[in-house]
């Protein structure tokens, strides 16, 4: 059992938790993830390690309430415990040797992009971080991202924060202005990562994206997390989650993420109905 030591709501749909997991914290690195199970009847879901503290023995996770399991997880409070919490899984990001990087996060992807920016910044690289959100009221981790970068560019779809546009607009503006990036890291929705990869390809800028497909066991045995990279089948849980964005078959990946959409929606509806019935009877 893994205790929840801290819980903080980042906005109406996203929550941060610090979990006591000293053995995982001892070995965790940027880019890796954990798989958790809320209770004995729950499904296994992967969540990226957003941060870790080796001395305190804690792992930070950030999740968006989009389905039954994340809704269940959000019901837990400080002092409660998570049944299963396994990691660190996946291959840590290879970030050594880069001098100037743009790290890009889209929405909830900023929770995954932040540790990448932090790791690069601590290695001495110049880091420009570009974060995109639908509107100002759902911006998360602004202070943390600012501290992990030399410059932070916050973009909103509706311009409510004064900077209207997509992350690709900000990236292209920096490249056109002479930013000599030797690395771009893009993490967020698949269409966003595809757009960033298409933008950087003509410039020949190394581009790393993070894949979070359907995942069950996290050890490469089930094959559910397969992705096509450079014409070859890879498993995101052991070969990734980081891959060369110029080689990923995004069209295939987007189709595969829709496989269980109806099942996920039905499970969420049933869970919400259960909560409503409980509230009426309570």
NORJOFEN-V149903 format. One record per pair of residues at least 12 apart in sequence whose C-alpha atoms are under 8 Angstrom apart, sorted by the first residue. I is the first residue (numbers start at 1). J is the second residue. Records with the same first field share a line. If there is no record, write none. Layout:
I = J ; J
//
This chain:
1 = 81 ; 82 ; 83 ; 84 ; 85
2 = 19 ; 20 ; 21 ; 81 ; 82 ; 83 ; 84 ; 85
3 = 19 ; 20 ; 78 ; 79 ; 80 ; 81 ; 82
4 = 17 ; 18 ; 19 ; 20 ; 77 ; 78 ; 79 ; 80 ; 81 ; 82
5 = 17 ; 18 ; 19 ; 20 ; 78 ; 79
6 = 18 ; 19 ; 78
7 = 77 ; 78
10 = 138 ; 140 ; 141
11 = 137 ; 138 ; 139 ; 140
12 = 138
13 = 64 ; 65 ; 66
14 = 62 ; 63 ; 64 ; 65 ; 108
15 = 62 ; 63 ; 64 ; 65 ; 74
16 = 60 ; 61 ; 62 ; 63
17 = 60 ; 61 ; 62
18 = 58 ; 59 ; 60 ; 61
19 = 58 ; 59 ; 60 ; 61
20 = 57 ; 58 ; 59
21 = 57 ; 58 ; 59 ; 85
22 = 54 ; 56 ; 57 ; 58
23 = 57
24 = 57 ; 59 ; 86 ; 87 ; 88
25 = 52 ; 53 ; 54 ; 57 ; 58 ; 59
26 = 54 ; 57
27 = 88
28 = 49 ; 52 ; 87 ; 88
29 = 88 ; 92 ; 93
30 = 49 ; 50 ; 51 ; 92 ; 93 ; 115 ; 116 ; 119
31 = 48 ; 49 ; 90 ; 91 ; 92 ; 93 ; 112 ; 115 ; 116 ; 241 ; 242
32 = 48 ; 49 ; 88 ; 89 ; 90 ; 91 ; 92 ; 93 ; 241
33 = 46 ; 47 ; 48 ; 49 ; 87 ; 88 ; 89 ; 90
34 = 46 ; 47 ; 48 ; 49 ; 85 ; 86 ; 87 ; 88 ; 89
35 = 47 ; 84 ; 85 ; 86 ; 87 ; 89 ; 218
36 = 82 ; 83 ; 84 ; 85 ; 86
37 = 82 ; 83 ; 84 ; 85
38 = 69 ; 72 ; 73 ; 82 ; 83 ; 84
39 = 82 ; 83 ; 84
40 = 83
42 = 69
43 = 69
44 = 216 ; 217
45 = 69 ; 215 ; 216
46 = 212 ; 215
47 = 61 ; 62 ; 63
48 = 61 ; 62 ; 112
49 = 61 ; 112 ; 115
50 = 62 ; 111 ; 112 ; 114 ; 115
51 = 115
62 = 111
63 = 108
64 = 108
67 = 264 ; 265 ; 267 ; 268
68 = 264 ; 267 ; 268 ; 271
89 = 218 ; 219 ; 237 ; 238
90 = 218 ; 236 ; 237 ; 238 ; 239 ; 240 ; 241
91 = 237 ; 238 ; 239 ; 240 ; 241 ; 242
93 = 116 ; 242
95 = 119 ; 120
96 = 120 ; 123
98 = 120 ; 125 ; 182 ; 183
99 = 124 ; 125 ; 126 ; 181 ; 182
100 = 125 ; 126 ; 127 ; 128 ; 180 ; 181 ; 182 ; 183
101 = 120 ; 125 ; 126 ; 127 ; 128 ; 181 ; 182 ; 183 ; 184 ; 185
102 = 127 ; 128 ; 129 ; 130 ; 171 ; 181 ; 183 ; 184 ; 185
103 = 116 ; 117 ; 127 ; 128 ; 129 ; 130 ; 184 ; 185 ; 186
104 = 129 ; 130 ; 131 ; 132 ; 167 ; 184 ; 185 ; 186 ; 187
105 = 129 ; 130 ; 131 ; 132 ; 167 ; 186 ; 187 ; 188
106 = 131 ; 132 ; 133 ; 167 ; 187 ; 188 ; 189 ; 192
107 = 131 ; 132 ; 133 ; 134 ; 139 ; 188
108 = 188
109 = 187 ; 188 ; 189
110 = 131 ; 140 ; 141 ; 187 ; 188
111 = 141
112 = 187
113 = 185 ; 186 ; 187
114 = 144 ; 145 ; 148
116 = 185
117 = 129 ; 145 ; 148 ; 149
118 = 145 ; 148 ; 149
121 = 148 ; 149
126 = 149 ; 150
127 = 148 ; 149 ; 150 ; 151
128 = 149 ; 150 ; 151 ; 152 ; 153
129 = 145 ; 146 ; 149 ; 150 ; 151 ; 152 ; 153
130 = 152 ; 153 ; 154 ; 155 ; 167 ; 170 ; 171
131 = 152 ; 153 ; 154 ; 155 ; 167
132 = 154 ; 155 ; 156 ; 157 ; 166 ; 167
133 = 154 ; 155 ; 156 ; 157
134 = 156 ; 157 ; 158
135 = 156 ; 157 ; 158 ; 159 ; 160 ; 161
136 = 156 ; 159 ; 160 ; 161
153 = 170
155 = 167 ; 170
168 = 195 ; 196 ; 199
172 = 199
181 = 205
182 = 205 ; 206
183 = 205 ; 206 ; 207 ; 208
184 = 205 ; 206 ; 207 ; 208
185 = 207 ; 208 ; 209
186 = 207 ; 208 ; 209 ; 210
187 = 209 ; 210
188 = 210
190 = 250 ; 253 ; 254
191 = 250
193 = 209 ; 245
194 = 245 ; 250
197 = 245 ; 246
198 = 246
201 = 246
206 = 244
207 = 244 ; 245 ; 246
208 = 242 ; 243 ; 244 ; 245
209 = 242 ; 243 ; 244 ; 245
210 = 240 ; 241 ; 242 ; 243
211 = 236 ; 240 ; 241 ; 242 ; 243
212 = 225 ; 236 ; 241
213 = 225 ; 226 ; 236 ; 253 ; 256 ; 257
214 = 257
215 = 237
218 = 237 ; 238
219 = 237 ; 238
220 = 235 ; 237 ; 238
223 = 235
225 = 237
227 = 248 ; 249 ; 252 ; 253
228 = 248 ; 249 ; 252 ; 253
229 = 243 ; 244 ; 247 ; 248 ; 249
230 = 247 ; 248 ; 249
231 = 247 ; 249
//
